Amino acid sequence: KAGVTQTPRYLIKTRGQQVTLSCSPISGHRSVSWYQQTPGQGLQFLFEYFSETQRNKGNFPGRFSGRQFSNSRSEMNVSTLELGDSALYLCASSLAPSGGADTQYFGPGTRLTVL
Amino acid sequence: AQSVTQLGSHVSVSEGALVLLRCNYSSSVPPYLFWYVQYPNQGLQLLLKYTSAATLVKGINGFEAEFKKSETSFHLTKPSAHMSDAAEYFCAVSDANSGYALNFGKGTSLLVTP
């Protein structure tokens, strides 16, 4: 069974631009979560989607948004990029909405560099 | 609010020696606890998880962790380190108050020397 895939793997943007990252969950998984990883702040939860609905949201500004499609694929968008948005963005999928015991499987991430 | 503290941002052990990575958590409700490993330029891989069943949890690659409620700890151990264990290790907690989102510690970088 294929794992979680994320595209693109690497991305370079300039300040003020916007970016869209894509995540395809493991087949059969309906929940997708997004995390940001930076050297300074570590791993931080962005949001979770299940059945095309945002189920949970972390403490990030409104420039960060996401959506989920009917096939469970998810995209996240960051508008008006700032230097501090440079990070590894990780997507994780699970069978059902995170209920504690359900395992989240992570993709390899998208490395975003903002110049 | 829940939190996770990993003691020691860098740990160095000799090949064949015991690996001990420390994790303490705080949560006002029963937590679920996880250990993930990250190799360079890769995503996170689940090593093991505690979900209120047995307090001693066995994971992949010979790792195990013990949930100690009285100490609010979930330390990760492995009896004998291999060179391939060198990686970044993350402890995470989730609970109902956070909507079960994973809250990660800052990570511990494990170096294994020959």
Boltz contact constraints between the chains, C-beta under 6 A:
constraints:
  - contact:
      token1: [A, 42]
      token2: [B, 104]
      max_distance: 6.0
  - contact:
      token1: [A, 42]
      token2: [B, 106]
      max_distance: 6.0
  - contact:
      token1: [A, 43]
      token2: [B, 104]
      max_distance: 6.0
  - contact:
      token1: [A, 45]
      token2: [B, 101]
      max_distance: 6.0
  - contact:
      token1: [A, 56]
      token2: [B, 99]
      max_distance: 6.0
  - contact:
      token1: [A, 56]
      token2: [B, 101]
      max_distance: 6.0
  - contact:
      token1: [A, 90]
      token2: [B, 43]
      max_distance: 6.0
  - contact:
      token1: [A, 98]
      token2: [B, 100]
      max_distance: 6.0
  - contact:
      token1: [A, 99]
      token2: [B, 100]
      max_distance: 6.0
  - contact:
      token1: [A, 100]
      token2: [B, 32]
      max_distance: 6.0
  - contact:
      token1: [A, 100]
      token2: [B, 94]
      max_distance: 6.0
  - contact:
      token1: [A, 100]
      token2: [B, 100]
      max_distance: 6.0
  - contact:
      token1: [A, 101]
      token2: [B, 51]
      max_distance: 6.0
  - contact:
      token1: [A, 103]
      token2: [B, 46]
      max_distance: 6.0
  - contact:
      token1: [A, 106]
      token2: [B, 43]
      max_distance: 6.0
  - contact:
      token1: [A, 106]
      token2: [B, 44]
      max_distance: 6.0
  - contact:
      token1: [A, 107]
      token2: [B, 43]
      max_distance: 6.0
  - contact:
      token1: [A, 108]
      token2: [B, 42]
      max_distance: 6.0
  - contact:
      token1: [A, 108]
      token2: [B, 43]
      max_distance: 6.0
  - contact:
      token1: [A, 109]
      token2: [B, 43]
      max_distance: 6.0
